Amino acid sequence: WDIEQRTRFLESIILGIPIPPIFVAEDKKGRWELVDGLQRISTILSFFGNLTGSGARKENGWMLSEAVLVPALKGYTSKTLPANYILNIKRAVCRVEIIKWDSLWDMRYELFSRLNTGGSPLTEQEVRNSIFRGGLKRLYAFVNEMKKSEDFIKLVDLSENRRRKLYDDELIIRFLSLVKKWERVDTSISNHATAYMQEMLKRREDISKDDEARFRDVLMLLSPLGREIFRVKSTFSASLYDAITVATAEHIDRFKANPGKLVEAIKILKADPEFREMRGGASSKTRTRVRIGYAVSVFGSVFG
């Protein structure tokens, strides 16, 4: 939450408005895992300077902004707020709902995504990370390595806001979910990426070394070409990213032998009016498949 959302939450407590319940999941060993309520708990802890962990210091001890019903709260911290308000916050009651679940990852995903309806909705990738990280350790180790690589950072050149929302994670997982599987896409790319991770967990698999090597090879070939290859009028295009990376992977050995042909293929694809029409209408279930198939065909055509 931003400062305004945090202030609004504390104002609600001071006014005596009930706090929605917090949901935790209890595993077979009796440990609690927070499912819904992270932003509420973090707001209270950080206001009183008790938040711990990475980056906690800059979040602690923040100052209230102007509230809606009690505008006079503006400028106060936990050290300067009147004692009666502090007591209202500390004595507020919040119900904790305990859910017992088994090891079904699909159920965890559904539970988390349906309960997480707070003030700042999570992105699909934030939900995936919250649920799947523990079961796909090798995949996430690879994603963390790649998103920190200088070549990837320069190539996608994302804004700080997009990185904060884990869009770099999403781009890598999009590629992994599409490579060798793009012809089977019959839903939104977001649902396809989630299904890709769920399927691995069902089969008790993790990312293959072949998929890791394929992404590294694609990155090695594309990074020297610069950030503009994925951009339309300086704006990053996810559809271009999907099409170019997967089409490159489909012809990877030929492009490794002749990198100059890759430059030619990208120029042809970006200038193609038919492909330009395909970049819109992301809601179509078949558009991703058609778009990538067209790019694969264009990239193959440069070899005659």
Contacts in CASP RR format, 6 or more apart in sequence:
PFRMAT RR
TARGET T0000
AUTHOR 0000-0000-0000
METHOD contacts of the structure
MODEL  1
WDIEQRTRFLESIILGIPIPPIFVAEDKKGRWELVDGLQRISTILSFFGN
LTGSGARKENGWMLSEAVLVPALKGYTSKTLPANYILNIKRAVCRVEIIK
WDSLWDMRYELFSRLNTGGSPLTEQEVRNSIFRGGLKRLYAFVNEMKKSE
DFIKLVDLSENRRRKLYDDELIIRFLSLVKKWERVDTSISNHATAYMQEM
LKRREDISKDDEARFRDVLMLLSPLGREIFRVKSTFSASLYDAITVATAE
HIDRFKANPGKLVEAIKILKADPEFREMRGGASSKTRTRVRIGYAVSVFG
SVFG
1 9 0 8 1.000
1 39 0 8 1.000
1 42 0 8 1.000
1 43 0 8 1.000
1 119 0 8 1.000
1 120 0 8 1.000
2 120 0 8 1.000
3 62 0 8 1.000
3 63 0 8 1.000
3 64 0 8 1.000
3 65 0 8 1.000
4 65 0 8 1.000
5 39 0 8 1.000
5 119 0 8 1.000
5 120 0 8 1.000
6 43 0 8 1.000
6 46 0 8 1.000
6 47 0 8 1.000
6 62 0 8 1.000
7 64 0 8 1.000
7 65 0 8 1.000
7 66 0 8 1.000
7 67 0 8 1.000
7 73 0 8 1.000
8 67 0 8 1.000
8 68 0 8 1.000
9 40 0 8 1.000
9 43 0 8 1.000
10 43 0 8 1.000
10 47 0 8 1.000
10 64 0 8 1.000
10 73 0 8 1.000
10 89 0 8 1.000
11 67 0 8 1.000
11 68 0 8 1.000
11 69 0 8 1.000
11 70 0 8 1.000
11 73 0 8 1.000
12 19 0 8 1.000
13 19 0 8 1.000
13 88 0 8 1.000
13 89 0 8 1.000
13 92 0 8 1.000
14 70 0 8 1.000
14 73 0 8 1.000
14 85 0 8 1.000
14 88 0 8 1.000
14 89 0 8 1.000
15 69 0 8 1.000
15 70 0 8 1.000
16 88 0 8 1.000
16 92 0 8 1.000
19 40 0 8 1.000
19 92 0 8 1.000
19 93 0 8 1.000
19 94 0 8 1.000
19 95 0 8 1.000
20 40 0 8 1.000
21 94 0 8 1.000
21 95 0 8 1.000
21 96 0 8 1.000
21 97 0 8 1.000
22 34 0 8 1.000
22 36 0 8 1.000
22 37 0 8 1.000
22 40 0 8 1.000
22 41 0 8 1.000
22 94 0 8 1.000
22 95 0 8 1.000
22 96 0 8 1.000
22 97 0 8 1.000
23 34 0 8 1.000
23 35 0 8 1.000
23 36 0 8 1.000
23 37 0 8 1.000
23 96 0 8 1.000
23 97 0 8 1.000
23 99 0 8 1.000
23 115 0 8 1.000
24 32 0 8 1.000
24 33 0 8 1.000
24 34 0 8 1.000
24 35 0 8 1.000
24 96 0 8 1.000
24 97 0 8 1.000
24 98 0 8 1.000
24 99 0 8 1.000
25 32 0 8 1.000
25 33 0 8 1.000
25 35 0 8 1.000
25 98 0 8 1.000
25 99 0 8 1.000
25 100 0 8 1.000
25 101 0 8 1.000
25 108 0 8 1.000
25 111 0 8 1.000
26 32 0 8 1.000
26 33 0 8 1.000
26 98 0 8 1.000
26 99 0 8 1.000
26 100 0 8 1.000
26 101 0 8 1.000
27 33 0 8 1.000
27 101 0 8 1.000
28 102 0 8 1.000
32 98 0 8 1.000
34 41 0 8 1.000
35 99 0 8 1.000
35 111 0 8 1.000
35 112 0 8 1.000
35 115 0 8 1.000
35 116 0 8 1.000
36 112 0 8 1.000
36 115 0 8 1.000
36 116 0 8 1.000
36 117 0 8 1.000
36 118 0 8 1.000
39 118 0 8 1.000
39 119 0 8 1.000
39 120 0 8 1.000
40 94 0 8 1.000
42 51 0 8 1.000
42 59 0 8 1.000
44 89 0 8 1.000
45 51 0 8 1.000
46 56 0 8 1.000
46 59 0 8 1.000
46 60 0 8 1.000
46 61 0 8 1.000
46 62 0 8 1.000
47 61 0 8 1.000
47 62 0 8 1.000
47 77 0 8 1.000
47 78 0 8 1.000
47 89 0 8 1.000
48 61 0 8 1.000
48 78 0 8 1.000
49 60 0 8 1.000
49 61 0 8 1.000
49 78 0 8 1.000
50 60 0 8 1.000
51 59 0 8 1.000
51 60 0 8 1.000
61 77 0 8 1.000
61 78 0 8 1.000
62 77 0 8 1.000
63 75 0 8 1.000
63 76 0 8 1.000
63 77 0 8 1.000
64 73 0 8 1.000
64 74 0 8 1.000
64 75 0 8 1.000
64 76 0 8 1.000
64 77 0 8 1.000
64 81 0 8 1.000
65 73 0 8 1.000
65 74 0 8 1.000
65 75 0 8 1.000
66 73 0 8 1.000
66 74 0 8 1.000
67 73 0 8 1.000
67 74 0 8 1.000
73 81 0 8 1.000
78 86 0 8 1.000
99 111 0 8 1.000
101 107 0 8 1.000
101 108 0 8 1.000
101 111 0 8 1.000
105 131 0 8 1.000
105 132 0 8 1.000
105 135 0 8 1.000
105 198 0 8 1.000
105 201 0 8 1.000
105 202 0 8 1.000
106 198 0 8 1.000
106 202 0 8 1.000
108 131 0 8 1.000
109 127 0 8 1.000
109 128 0 8 1.000
109 131 0 8 1.000
109 132 0 8 1.000
109 194 0 8 1.000
109 198 0 8 1.000
112 127 0 8 1.000
112 130 0 8 1.000
112 131 0 8 1.000
113 127 0 8 1.000
116 122 0 8 1.000
116 127 0 8 1.000
122 130 0 8 1.000
123 165 0 8 1.000
123 166 0 8 1.000
123 167 0 8 1.000
123 170 0 8 1.000
124 170 0 8 1.000
124 190 0 8 1.000
124 193 0 8 1.000
124 194 0 8 1.000
125 165 0 8 1.000
125 166 0 8 1.000
125 167 0 8 1.000
125 169 0 8 1.000
125 170 0 8 1.000
125 173 0 8 1.000
126 165 0 8 1.000
126 166 0 8 1.000
128 173 0 8 1.000
128 193 0 8 1.000
128 194 0 8 1.000
128 197 0 8 1.000
129 140 0 8 1.000
129 166 0 8 1.000
129 169 0 8 1.000
132 140 0 8 1.000
132 197 0 8 1.000
132 198 0 8 1.000
132 201 0 8 1.000
133 140 0 8 1.000
134 140 0 8 1.000
135 201 0 8 1.000
135 206 0 8 1.000
136 197 0 8 1.000
136 200 0 8 1.000
136 201 0 8 1.000
136 206 0 8 1.000
136 207 0 8 1.000
137 206 0 8 1.000
138 206 0 8 1.000
138 207 0 8 1.000
139 173 0 8 1.000
139 176 0 8 1.000
139 197 0 8 1.000
139 200 0 8 1.000
139 206 0 8 1.000
139 207 0 8 1.000
142 172 0 8 1.000
142 207 0 8 1.000
142 212 0 8 1.000
142 215 0 8 1.000
143 169 0 8 1.000
143 172 0 8 1.000
143 173 0 8 1.000
146 152 0 8 1.000
146 172 0 8 1.000
146 215 0 8 1.000
146 216 0 8 1.000
146 219 0 8 1.000
147 153 0 8 1.000
147 168 0 8 1.000
147 169 0 8 1.000
147 172 0 8 1.000
149 219 0 8 1.000
151 219 0 8 1.000
151 220 0 8 1.000
151 223 0 8 1.000
152 168 0 8 1.000
152 172 0 8 1.000
152 219 0 8 1.000
152 223 0 8 1.000
153 168 0 8 1.000
154 223 0 8 1.000
154 226 0 8 1.000
154 227 0 8 1.000
155 219 0 8 1.000
155 222 0 8 1.000
155 223 0 8 1.000
155 226 0 8 1.000
155 227 0 8 1.000
155 229 0 8 1.000
155 230 0 8 1.000
156 168 0 8 1.000
156 171 0 8 1.000
156 227 0 8 1.000
156 230 0 8 1.000
156 236 0 8 1.000
156 241 0 8 1.000
157 227 0 8 1.000
157 236 0 8 1.000
158 167 0 8 1.000
158 168 0 8 1.000
158 236 0 8 1.000
162 168 0 8 1.000
170 193 0 8 1.000
171 238 0 8 1.000
171 241 0 8 1.000
172 215 0 8 1.000
173 193 0 8 1.000
173 196 0 8 1.000
173 197 0 8 1.000
174 189 0 8 1.000
174 193 0 8 1.000
174 238 0 8 1.000
174 241 0 8 1.000
174 242 0 8 1.000
175 215 0 8 1.000
175 218 0 8 1.000
175 242 0 8 1.000
175 245 0 8 1.000
175 246 0 8 1.000
175 249 0 8 1.000
176 196 0 8 1.000
176 207 0 8 1.000
176 211 0 8 1.000
176 215 0 8 1.000
177 189 0 8 1.000
177 192 0 8 1.000
177 193 0 8 1.000
177 195 0 8 1.000
177 196 0 8 1.000
177 197 0 8 1.000
178 185 0 8 1.000
178 189 0 8 1.000
178 192 0 8 1.000
178 242 0 8 1.000
178 246 0 8 1.000
178 288 0 8 1.000
178 292 0 8 1.000
179 211 0 8 1.000
179 214 0 8 1.000
179 215 0 8 1.000
179 245 0 8 1.000
179 246 0 8 1.000
179 249 0 8 1.000
180 211 0 8 1.000
180 249 0 8 1.000
181 196 0 8 1.000
182 246 0 8 1.000
182 288 0 8 1.000
182 289 0 8 1.000
182 292 0 8 1.000
182 293 0 8 1.000
183 289 0 8 1.000
183 293 0 8 1.000
184 289 0 8 1.000
185 192 0 8 1.000
185 285 0 8 1.000
185 286 0 8 1.000
185 288 0 8 1.000
185 289 0 8 1.000
185 292 0 8 1.000
186 285 0 8 1.000
186 286 0 8 1.000
186 289 0 8 1.000
187 195 0 8 1.000
187 285 0 8 1.000
188 282 0 8 1.000
188 283 0 8 1.000
188 285 0 8 1.000
188 288 0 8 1.000
189 238 0 8 1.000
189 242 0 8 1.000
189 282 0 8 1.000
189 288 0 8 1.000
192 288 0 8 1.000
200 206 0 8 1.000
200 207 0 8 1.000
214 249 0 8 1.000
214 252 0 8 1.000
217 249 0 8 1.000
217 252 0 8 1.000
217 256 0 8 1.000
218 245 0 8 1.000
218 248 0 8 1.000
218 249 0 8 1.000
218 252 0 8 1.000
221 248 0 8 1.000
221 252 0 8 1.000
221 255 0 8 1.000
221 256 0 8 1.000
221 259 0 8 1.000
221 262 0 8 1.000
222 229 0 8 1.000
222 244 0 8 1.000
222 245 0 8 1.000
222 248 0 8 1.000
222 262 0 8 1.000
225 262 0 8 1.000
225 263 0 8 1.000
225 266 0 8 1.000
229 240 0 8 1.000
229 244 0 8 1.000
229 266 0 8 1.000
229 270 0 8 1.000
230 236 0 8 1.000
230 237 0 8 1.000
230 240 0 8 1.000
230 241 0 8 1.000
230 244 0 8 1.000
231 237 0 8 1.000
231 240 0 8 1.000
232 240 0 8 1.000
232 270 0 8 1.000
232 279 0 8 1.000
237 279 0 8 1.000
239 278 0 8 1.000
239 279 0 8 1.000
239 280 0 8 1.000
239 282 0 8 1.000
239 288 0 8 1.000
239 291 0 8 1.000
240 270 0 8 1.000
240 279 0 8 1.000
242 288 0 8 1.000
242 291 0 8 1.000
242 292 0 8 1.000
243 269 0 8 1.000
243 275 0 8 1.000
243 291 0 8 1.000
243 292 0 8 1.000
243 294 0 8 1.000
243 295 0 8 1.000
244 266 0 8 1.000
244 269 0 8 1.000
244 295 0 8 1.000
246 292 0 8 1.000
246 295 0 8 1.000
246 296 0 8 1.000
247 265 0 8 1.000
247 269 0 8 1.000
247 292 0 8 1.000
247 293 0 8 1.000
247 295 0 8 1.000
247 296 0 8 1.000
247 298 0 8 1.000
247 299 0 8 1.000
248 255 0 8 1.000
248 262 0 8 1.000
248 299 0 8 1.000
250 296 0 8 1.000
250 299 0 8 1.000
251 296 0 8 1.000
251 299 0 8 1.000
251 300 0 8 1.000
251 303 0 8 1.000
254 261 0 8 1.000
254 300 0 8 1.000
254 303 0 8 1.000
255 261 0 8 1.000
255 262 0 8 1.000
261 302 0 8 1.000
261 303 0 8 1.000
262 299 0 8 1.000
264 302 0 8 1.000
265 298 0 8 1.000
265 299 0 8 1.000
265 300 0 8 1.000
265 301 0 8 1.000
265 302 0 8 1.000
268 298 0 8 1.000
268 301 0 8 1.000
268 302 0 8 1.000
269 275 0 8 1.000
269 295 0 8 1.000
269 298 0 8 1.000
269 299 0 8 1.000
272 298 0 8 1.000
274 294 0 8 1.000
275 291 0 8 1.000
275 294 0 8 1.000
275 295 0 8 1.000
275 298 0 8 1.000
278 287 0 8 1.000
278 290 0 8 1.000
278 291 0 8 1.000
278 294 0 8 1.000
279 291 0 8 1.000
280 287 0 8 1.000
281 287 0 8 1.000
END
